[in-house]
Amino acid sequence: MTVYDDLHKRLANVGQEHLLKFWFELTLDEQEQLVRDINELNLNELKDYFNRATASLSEDSIQLDDRLQPIPETKLVSISRTTDERLNEYCLEGLKQISNGRVAVLLMAGGQGTRLGFAHPKGMYDIGLQSRKTLFRIQAERILKLQEMAYESTSKRGSITWYIMTSEHTIQPTYEYFVANNYFGLKKENVILFEQGSLPCFEYDGKIILDYKHRVARAPDGNGGIYRAMKQQGILADMAKRGVMYIHAHSVDNILIKVADPVFIGYCVQENADCAAKVVEKSHPNEAVGVVAVVDGVYQVVEYSELSAKTAEMRNSDGRLTFSAGNICNHFFTTAFLHKIGSEYETKLKLHVAKKKIPFIDNSGKRITPEKPNGIKIEKFVFDVFEFARKFVAMEVPRDEEFSALKNPDSAGKDCPCTARADLHRLHKKYIELAGGILHGNECEISPFISYAGENLATLVDGKSFTSPLYLRSSRDQLNGHL
């Protein structure tokens, strides 16, 4: 049986034989590429994926009001309403776990900076701080500082392993960037890159789309693809080998992220949680953000479109929104929980469908870029594992201290480099003032080598007056020509 005959038989069994329609027009190299693309597809599983995913499309959008409850107060701790003494207990617990080498960071960094007009991985983006530090560099330096803080707290030196999920298009430039920058001072064996999976794109009838005559159209499988990728690429096995027990997972594009936050980790460890989320209080009832809530007895993120206006506007006796726990892609997992997801629940994750404009090859062999949606992409979301948790908790954090997303160009005026920069400046000015300093103006940056989250600044700023722009830096900072 020829290669063509074998492929045709396999594809015909699942109604995908059209993928070979241009086979005899292809060069030998192109045929080999198409064979590779098809062999990477689990054809029977994909048929099930399509059927499961599109089943939700045929359902009317169901309002969840009658099935919905807020996070119970016993499962939610608010930073702003918790004593400093209790927060310090959590922090010490987190630092102890870091010193014992039990903490890792799981960074979701598969995206390109395309929407920012930046043709590189988003983690390499410089939002225009005085230091010219990129997102990757800032987060690496926060990890370095935290390791030092843990050592100072416990007199035991432990490392935080940094697992970075990239994508097919970002893994090589990300690797080269880290090598060129000597891993920003981290040990290279503690920085582990792996690749997000992808799924083929489908026409509405379930036919897989050809991107070129010899290539299958594919798209990343969403940040929820992280669970399958970790299992298939040996990340879960690596965690077990290193003795990692606790994971802080977050996306790369939050400039205010407290990487491996010891307060969050300590809280989750003391609560014996296997899964947790940081949330921010919704700014108003109609804010377009998903909320963490309980639906039919299990935790999940409810999209704002799934709430009626009446439910979205409900308030407690203290005036706060009843459903206020805004999701910010900032999570805690135990490795035991991740192993359970990989072995038992990954195949049960919800599948989300997005109708998209997907370039395709028409019957004449011409590549067409459609002007309106012509097919679907299937994604999984990282938060869809909440329902499988044995014990789920949440931590409400101040938005101005922990969340500023970078999604859009400055022309959007929201979640853009300009707002991210302003949010960091505002927070660092607040740190200066809380430590007894005065800053005239708003432009202020504090190196992670100086302070992880505003601590230990008094000796530098108490009773002193500064003029903006201010950059508090360490001798370890490379200035790159900027003051």
C-alpha positions as CSV (number, residue, x, y, z in Angstrom):
1,M,0.0,0.0,0.0
2,T,1.4,3.4,-0.9
3,V,1.7,6.3,1.5
4,Y,-1.2,8.0,-0.3
5,D,-3.4,4.9,-0.1
6,D,-2.7,4.4,3.6
7,L,-3.3,8.1,4.4
8,H,-6.5,8.2,2.3
9,K,-7.9,5.1,4.1
10,R,-7.2,6.6,7.6
11,L,-8.7,10.0,6.7
12,A,-11.7,8.5,4.9
13,N,-12.6,6.7,8.1
14,V,-13.1,10.0,9.8
15,G,-14.4,12.1,6.9
16,Q,-11.2,14.1,6.4
17,E,-9.9,12.6,3.0
18,H,-10.2,16.1,1.5
19,L,-6.8,16.9,3.1
20,L,-5.2,15.0,0.2
21,K,-7.0,16.7,-2.6
22,F,-3.8,18.4,-3.9
23,W,-1.5,15.5,-3.1
24,F,-0.4,14.9,-6.7
25,E,0.4,18.5,-7.2
26,L,2.9,18.6,-4.3
27,T,6.6,18.2,-4.4
28,L,8.2,15.3,-2.5
29,D,9.2,17.7,0.4
30,E,5.6,19.1,0.5
31,Q,4.1,15.6,0.6
32,E,6.4,14.7,3.5
33,Q,5.3,17.9,5.4
34,L,1.7,17.1,4.9
35,V,2.3,13.5,6.1
36,R,3.9,15.0,9.3
37,D,1.0,17.3,9.8
38,I,-1.6,14.5,9.5
39,N,0.4,12.1,11.6
40,E,0.4,14.7,14.4
41,L,-3.4,14.6,14.5
42,N,-5.2,12.2,16.7
43,L,-8.0,11.8,14.2
44,N,-10.5,9.9,16.4
45,E,-10.0,12.3,19.3
46,L,-10.4,15.3,17.0
47,K,-13.8,14.1,15.8
48,D,-14.9,13.8,19.4
49,Y,-13.4,17.3,20.1
50,F,-15.4,18.8,17.3
51,N,-18.6,17.2,18.3
52,R,-18.2,18.2,22.0
53,A,-17.2,21.7,21.2
54,T,-19.9,22.4,18.7
55,A,-22.6,20.9,20.9
56,S,-22.4,24.1,23.0
57,L,-22.9,26.2,19.9
58,S,-26.3,24.8,19.2
59,E,-27.4,25.5,22.8
60,D,-29.0,28.9,23.5
61,S,-26.8,31.0,25.8
62,I,-28.2,30.0,29.2
63,Q,-28.3,32.5,32.0
64,L,-26.8,30.9,35.1
65,D,-28.5,33.1,37.7
66,D,-30.6,30.3,39.4
67,R,-27.6,28.0,39.7
68,L,-25.1,30.6,40.9
69,Q,-23.6,31.4,44.3
70,P,-20.7,33.6,45.3
71,I,-17.5,32.2,46.8
72,P,-18.2,31.4,50.5
73,E,-16.6,33.8,52.9
74,T,-14.7,30.8,54.5
75,K,-13.0,30.2,51.1
76,L,-12.0,33.7,50.4
77,V,-9.4,35.9,52.0
78,S,-9.1,39.6,51.2
79,I,-5.7,41.2,51.5
80,S,-7.3,44.6,52.4
81,R,-9.4,43.1,55.1
82,T,-6.8,40.8,56.7
83,T,-4.5,41.9,59.6
84,D,-0.8,42.5,58.9
85,E,0.0,39.8,61.5
86,R,-1.9,37.2,59.6
87,L,-0.5,38.2,56.2
88,N,3.0,38.0,57.7
89,E,2.3,34.4,58.8
90,Y,1.3,33.5,55.3
91,C,4.4,35.2,53.9
92,L,6.8,33.3,56.3
93,E,5.1,30.1,55.3
94,G,5.6,30.9,51.6
95,L,9.3,31.8,52.2
96,K,9.8,28.6,54.1
97,Q,8.5,26.6,51.1
98,I,10.7,28.5,48.7
99,S,13.8,27.8,50.9
100,N,12.9,24.1,50.8
101,G,12.8,24.1,47.0
102,R,9.1,23.2,46.9
103,V,7.9,26.2,44.8
104,A,7.9,26.7,41.1
105,V,6.5,29.3,38.7
106,L,4.4,28.3,35.7
107,L,4.5,31.1,33.2
108,M,2.1,31.2,30.3
109,A,4.1,33.1,27.6
110,G,3.0,31.6,24.3
111,G,1.7,34.9,22.8
112,Q,3.3,37.2,20.3
113,G,3.3,40.9,20.7
114,T,1.4,41.3,17.5
115,R,-1.4,43.5,18.8
116,L,1.3,45.7,20.3
117,G,2.9,46.1,16.9
118,F,5.8,43.9,18.2
119,A,6.9,41.0,16.1
120,H,8.5,39.0,19.0
121,P,7.3,37.0,22.0
122,K,5.3,39.3,24.3
123,G,7.6,38.6,27.2
124,M,10.4,40.4,25.4
125,Y,8.4,43.6,25.3
126,D,9.7,46.8,26.9
127,I,6.8,49.0,28.1
128,G,9.0,52.1,28.3
129,L,10.3,52.1,31.9
130,Q,13.4,54.1,32.7
131,S,15.3,50.8,33.1
132,R,14.2,49.6,29.7
133,K,13.5,46.2,31.3
134,T,11.3,43.8,29.5
135,L,8.5,41.7,31.1
136,F,10.8,38.6,31.1
137,R,13.6,40.5,32.8
138,I,11.4,42.1,35.5
139,Q,9.8,38.7,36.4
140,A,13.2,37.0,36.5
141,E,14.6,39.6,38.8
142,R,11.6,39.3,41.1
143,I,12.3,35.6,41.3
144,L,16.0,36.3,42.2
145,K,14.9,38.8,44.9
146,L,12.4,36.3,46.4
147,Q,15.0,33.6,46.6
148,E,17.2,36.0,48.5
149,M,14.4,37.0,50.8
150,A,13.6,33.3,51.6
151,Y,17.3,32.8,52.4
152,E,17.3,35.8,54.7
153,S,14.1,34.5,56.4
154,T,15.2,30.9,56.9
155,S,19.0,30.8,56.5
156,K,18.3,28.0,54.0
157,R,19.0,28.6,50.3
158,G,16.4,27.2,47.9
159,S,15.7,27.8,44.2
160,I,12.4,28.6,42.4
161,T,12.1,26.6,39.2
162,W,10.7,28.6,36.3
163,Y,8.6,26.7,33.8
164,I,7.8,28.8,30.8
165,M,5.1,27.6,28.3
166,T,5.9,29.0,24.9
167,S,4.3,28.3,21.5
168,E,5.5,26.9,18.2
169,H,6.4,30.4,17.0
170,T,7.9,31.8,20.3
171,I,9.9,28.9,21.7
172,Q,13.1,29.5,19.7
173,P,13.2,33.3,20.0
174,T,12.4,33.0,23.7
175,Y,15.2,30.5,24.2
176,E,17.7,32.7,22.3
177,Y,16.7,35.7,24.3
178,F,17.3,34.0,27.6
179,V,20.7,32.6,26.4
180,A,21.7,36.1,25.1
181,N,20.9,37.6,28.5
182,N,22.5,34.8,30.6
183,Y,19.1,33.8,32.0
184,F,19.0,37.2,33.8
185,G,21.2,35.7,36.6
186,L,19.1,32.7,37.2
187,K,20.6,29.2,36.9
188,K,19.9,28.0,33.4
189,E,19.0,24.5,34.7
190,N,16.1,26.1,36.7
191,V,14.6,27.8,33.6
192,I,12.7,25.2,31.6
193,L,10.9,26.1,28.3
194,F,8.2,23.9,26.8
195,E,5.8,24.2,24.0
196,Q,2.0,24.8,24.0
197,G,0.0,22.3,21.9
198,S,-2.2,23.2,18.9
199,L,-5.4,22.0,17.4
200,P,-6.5,22.1,13.8
201,C,-9.0,24.7,12.6
202,F,-12.4,23.4,11.4
203,E,-15.0,24.4,8.9
204,Y,-18.5,24.5,10.4
205,D,-19.3,21.0,9.2
206,G,-16.3,19.5,10.9
207,K,-13.9,19.4,8.0
208,I,-10.3,20.3,8.9
209,I,-9.1,23.4,7.0
210,L,-6.0,23.4,4.8
211,D,-3.8,26.4,5.3
212,Y,-1.7,25.6,2.3
213,K,-2.0,22.7,-0.1
214,H,0.5,20.8,2.1
215,R,-0.2,22.3,5.5
216,V,-3.1,21.8,7.9
217,A,-4.5,25.0,9.5
218,R,-3.7,25.0,13.2
219,A,-4.1,27.3,16.2
220,P,-2.8,27.2,19.8
221,D,-5.1,25.1,22.0
222,G,-5.6,27.9,24.6
223,N,-3.9,28.4,27.9
224,G,-5.8,25.3,29.2
225,G,-3.6,23.3,26.8
226,I,-0.9,23.7,29.5
227,Y,-2.1,20.6,31.3
228,R,-1.6,18.2,28.4
229,A,1.6,19.9,27.4
230,M,3.1,19.5,30.9
231,K,2.3,15.8,30.8
232,Q,3.5,15.1,27.3
233,Q,6.7,17.1,27.5
234,G,7.9,15.7,30.9
235,I,7.2,18.8,32.9
236,L,5.2,17.0,35.5
237,A,7.9,14.3,35.8
238,D,10.5,17.1,36.2
239,M,8.5,18.6,39.0
240,A,8.3,15.3,40.8
241,K,12.1,14.7,40.4
242,R,12.9,18.1,41.9
243,G,10.5,17.8,44.8
244,V,8.3,20.7,43.7
245,M,5.0,20.7,45.6
246,Y,3.5,24.1,44.9
247,I,3.0,26.0,41.7
248,H,2.2,29.7,41.0
249,A,0.8,30.0,37.5
250,H,0.2,33.3,35.7
251,S,0.3,35.0,32.3
252,V,3.3,36.9,31.1
253,D,1.5,40.2,30.4
254,N,0.7,41.5,33.9
255,I,3.4,44.1,34.8
256,L,2.4,44.1,38.5
257,I,2.6,40.3,38.9
258,K,4.0,39.2,42.3
259,V,5.9,36.2,40.9
260,A,5.7,33.2,43.3
261,D,4.0,35.5,45.8
262,P,4.9,34.0,49.2
263,V,1.7,35.4,50.8
264,F,-0.5,33.6,48.3
265,I,1.5,30.4,48.5
266,G,1.6,30.5,52.3
267,Y,-2.2,31.1,52.5
268,C,-2.9,28.1,50.1
269,V,-0.5,25.8,52.0
270,Q,-2.0,26.7,55.4
271,E,-5.5,26.1,54.0
272,N,-4.4,22.8,52.5
273,A,-5.8,23.9,49.2
274,D,-5.0,22.0,46.0
275,C,-6.2,24.8,43.7
276,A,-6.7,28.5,44.1
277,A,-7.2,31.8,42.3
278,K,-6.2,35.4,42.9
279,V,-9.1,37.7,42.1
280,V,-9.7,41.5,42.0
281,E,-12.9,43.2,43.1
282,K,-14.9,44.1,40.0
283,S,-14.8,47.9,39.4
284,H,-18.5,48.0,38.4
285,P,-21.3,45.6,37.7
286,N,-20.8,45.6,34.0
287,E,-17.1,45.3,33.9
288,A,-16.3,42.8,31.1
289,V,-14.5,40.3,33.2
290,G,-15.3,36.7,34.2
291,V,-16.1,36.1,37.9
292,V,-15.1,33.1,40.0
293,A,-18.2,31.7,41.5
294,V,-19.9,28.4,42.5
295,V,-22.2,26.9,39.9
296,D,-24.2,23.7,40.8
297,G,-21.8,23.2,43.7
298,V,-18.5,23.4,41.9
299,Y,-16.1,26.4,41.3
300,Q,-15.8,27.9,37.9
301,V,-15.2,31.1,36.1
302,V,-18.5,32.6,34.8
303,E,-18.2,34.9,31.8
304,Y,-19.9,38.3,32.2
305,S,-22.2,37.4,29.3
306,E,-23.6,34.5,31.3
307,L,-24.9,36.9,34.1
308,S,-28.1,38.8,33.8
309,A,-27.9,42.5,34.6
310,K,-30.0,41.9,37.7
311,T,-27.5,39.3,39.1
312,A,-24.5,41.4,38.1
313,E,-25.8,44.3,40.1
314,M,-26.7,42.3,43.3
315,R,-25.0,43.7,46.4
316,N,-24.3,42.5,49.9
317,S,-25.4,44.3,53.0
318,D,-22.0,46.2,53.1
319,G,-22.7,47.5,49.6
320,R,-20.1,45.4,47.8
321,L,-21.1,43.4,44.7
322,T,-22.2,39.9,45.5
323,F,-20.5,38.5,42.4
324,S,-17.3,40.6,42.6
325,A,-14.4,38.1,42.3
326,G,-12.9,39.1,39.0
327,N,-10.6,36.5,37.4
328,I,-7.1,37.7,36.5
329,C,-5.4,34.4,35.3
330,N,-3.3,34.1,38.5
331,H,-3.5,30.6,40.1
332,F,-2.1,28.2,42.6
333,F,-1.9,24.4,42.2
334,T,-0.3,21.6,44.0
335,T,1.8,19.3,41.9
336,A,-0.4,16.4,43.2
337,F,-3.4,18.2,41.7
338,L,-1.7,18.8,38.4
339,H,-0.8,15.1,38.2
340,K,-4.4,14.2,38.8
341,I,-5.5,16.6,36.0
342,G,-3.0,15.0,33.7
343,S,-4.0,11.5,34.4
344,E,-7.8,11.7,35.0
345,Y,-9.4,15.0,34.1
346,E,-7.6,16.6,31.1
347,T,-9.8,14.8,28.6
348,K,-12.8,16.1,30.4
349,L,-11.9,19.8,30.2
350,K,-14.5,22.0,28.6
351,L,-13.9,23.0,25.0
352,H,-14.5,26.6,24.0
353,V,-15.4,27.6,20.4
354,A,-14.4,30.8,18.7
355,K,-15.7,31.6,15.2
356,K,-12.8,33.1,13.3
357,K,-11.6,34.3,9.9
358,I,-9.3,31.5,8.9
359,P,-7.2,31.6,5.7
360,F,-7.9,28.5,3.5
361,I,-7.2,26.8,0.2
362,D,-10.2,26.9,-2.1
363,N,-11.1,24.1,-4.6
364,S,-9.0,25.7,-7.3
365,G,-5.9,25.6,-5.0
366,K,-5.9,29.4,-4.3
367,R,-5.2,30.6,-0.8
368,I,-8.1,32.8,0.4
369,T,-8.1,35.2,3.3
370,P,-11.8,35.5,4.2
371,E,-13.5,38.8,5.2
372,K,-15.9,37.2,7.7
373,P,-15.7,34.2,10.0
374,N,-15.6,30.9,8.0
375,G,-14.6,28.4,10.6
376,I,-13.9,27.6,14.2
377,K,-10.9,27.4,16.6
378,I,-11.2,25.2,19.7
379,E,-9.6,26.3,22.9
380,K,-9.2,25.1,26.5
381,F,-9.0,27.5,29.4
382,V,-6.6,27.2,32.3
383,F,-9.3,27.9,34.9
384,D,-11.6,25.1,33.8
385,V,-9.8,22.7,36.2
386,F,-11.3,24.5,39.2
387,E,-14.3,22.2,39.3
388,F,-12.0,19.2,39.9
389,A,-10.4,20.6,43.0
390,R,-10.8,18.8,46.3
391,K,-10.3,22.2,48.1
392,F,-10.5,25.5,46.3
393,V,-9.8,28.8,47.9
394,A,-9.4,32.4,46.6
395,M,-7.5,35.5,47.6
396,E,-8.8,38.9,46.7
397,V,-5.9,41.3,46.0
398,P,-5.8,45.1,45.5
399,R,-6.1,45.7,41.8
400,D,-3.7,48.7,42.0
401,E,-1.0,46.5,43.5
402,E,-1.3,43.3,41.5
403,F,-3.0,43.7,38.2
404,S,-2.3,45.7,35.1
405,A,-2.7,43.8,31.9
406,L,-0.8,44.5,28.6
407,K,-3.1,43.6,25.7
408,N,-3.5,46.5,23.3
409,P,-1.5,49.3,21.6
410,D,-1.5,52.7,23.2
411,S,-4.2,53.9,20.7
412,A,-6.7,51.7,22.7
413,G,-6.1,53.7,25.8
414,K,-6.8,50.7,28.0
415,D,-4.6,47.6,29.0
416,C,-1.8,49.1,27.0
417,P,1.9,50.1,27.5
418,C,0.9,53.6,28.6
419,T,-1.5,52.3,31.3
420,A,0.9,49.5,32.4
421,R,3.7,52.0,32.8
422,A,1.5,54.4,34.7
423,D,0.2,51.7,37.0
424,L,3.7,50.6,37.9
425,H,4.8,54.2,38.5
426,R,1.8,54.8,40.8
427,L,2.4,51.6,42.8
428,H,6.1,52.4,43.2
429,K,5.4,56.0,44.3
430,K,3.0,54.5,46.9
431,Y,5.8,52.2,48.2
432,I,8.1,55.3,48.5
433,E,5.4,57.2,50.5
434,L,4.5,54.3,52.7
435,A,8.2,54.0,53.6
436,G,8.4,57.7,54.6
437,G,9.6,59.3,51.5
438,I,8.2,62.1,49.3
439,L,8.1,62.1,45.6
440,H,7.4,65.2,43.6
441,G,5.8,64.0,40.3
442,N,4.6,60.5,39.4
443,E,7.3,58.8,37.4
444,C,9.0,56.3,39.7
445,E,10.6,52.9,39.3
446,I,12.1,50.6,41.9
447,S,14.3,47.8,40.8
448,P,13.3,44.3,42.0
449,F,16.8,44.0,43.4
450,I,15.9,46.8,45.8
451,S,12.5,45.6,46.8
452,Y,10.1,42.8,45.8
453,A,6.9,44.5,47.0
454,G,7.7,47.7,48.9
455,E,9.6,46.1,51.8
456,N,13.0,47.4,53.2
457,L,12.7,50.9,51.6
458,A,12.8,53.0,54.7
459,T,16.6,53.1,55.0
460,L,16.7,54.5,51.5
461,V,13.8,56.9,51.5
462,D,12.5,57.8,54.9
463,G,12.5,61.5,55.5
464,K,13.9,62.2,52.0
465,S,12.4,64.1,49.1
466,F,12.8,63.0,45.5
467,T,12.0,64.6,42.2
468,S,10.4,62.6,39.3
469,P,11.7,60.8,37.3
470,L,13.1,58.5,40.0
471,Y,14.7,55.2,39.5
472,L,15.9,53.4,42.6
473,R,18.4,50.8,41.4
474,S,21.0,48.4,42.6
475,S,24.5,48.0,41.5
476,R,23.3,44.7,40.0
477,D,21.1,46.6,37.5
478,Q,22.3,47.0,34.0
479,L,21.4,50.5,32.9
480,N,21.5,49.8,29.2
481,G,22.4,53.5,28.6
482,H,19.4,54.8,30.6
483,L,19.4,56.6,34.0
